[in-house]
């Protein structure tokens, strides 16, 4: 039930109710996915959010690799997030973030762009990681998270130029935003949680271009 | 051009002519085969951005080059197709110029050259797609398609233009290596070899996409 825990964490952080349980939309066997190539990504990755227009609105499915999920169930990051489960946790959290954000926007008839999905997911990874590690290690703000998540990364070499530009923009914008969060709300290892959450909840509710501008202001 | 590489000052009749000659020579050096129209576009761009007011924009912090993400946001929420095209063109032009002329200054900044190459190439590519769909824009669409396709090579050529009077030293090895790792620049690879380094790729840590 790791994914539900991650979804509830995001719901609490952003004060966004969990309208749909991620497990109701989860697919772990790639053969069960609809037989089509997504318009924006032809790669087979461990995490994919599938969105399509349907007769009554939108259809959604979240694919996460079954092996990855099994590993996370054995080493639950909600109990202990370590270097050993960090990669799987980041992949799963990204999927849950895409699902939760898309569901929230679509149920409010708000448009959602790939760029804002990716930007929000990067911020979600940072914020969730900070809160998890702080909770697991005595409450001090974990100053190492920003560098770990934003500096030591590499991008898939199979990305096409448009994908690469999108992921880099999302990654950079989120890195800048999260650094600004630390500057504004963290003093001597202590975070002003209420003010930070107010800011994060405002950010979550911004649309695509406004989110980008706000992140890089 | 010979005089320039020796470090002396050369008087030129017009800036446009200077950039045309310099870019032409750099393209030949970099074995960059580029259409005449695309070459004219780049020369015009260099001439235009030689005026600071064309490159820098007023911001609350004073005259600055606006963040590329803000230019992308302009394109995302442009009210008309024409406004979107202008925003994408600006994004592509600024990315190309900055990556071409400020490559060495990136070493001290968070933003890096590969980000400009990705953003600029993508902006020109989107512009080409849009323009090639209309009969009026088809000719320009071809130019933007070529600029998108050869963006990295163009940056190499512009790096050469900007460094014509500069002699690389051992201190540049790390920076050239970073540029090569991030962009695959043939020019950086060649310069590294000239400095006695045979570059080898290595892998990073967290996998993003």
Interface residues (C-beta under 8 A of the other chain):
Chain A: X45 X86 X87 X90 X113 X115 X148 X149 X152 X153 X154 X155 X156 X159 X161 X162 X163 X164 X165 X167 X168 X169 X171 X172 X173 X175 X176 X208 X209 X210 X212 X213 X215 X216
Chain B: X67 X68 X69 X70 X72 X73 X74 X76 X77 X110 X111 X114 X115 X118 X119 X121 X122 X125 X126 X148 X203 X204 X205 X206 X207 X208 X209
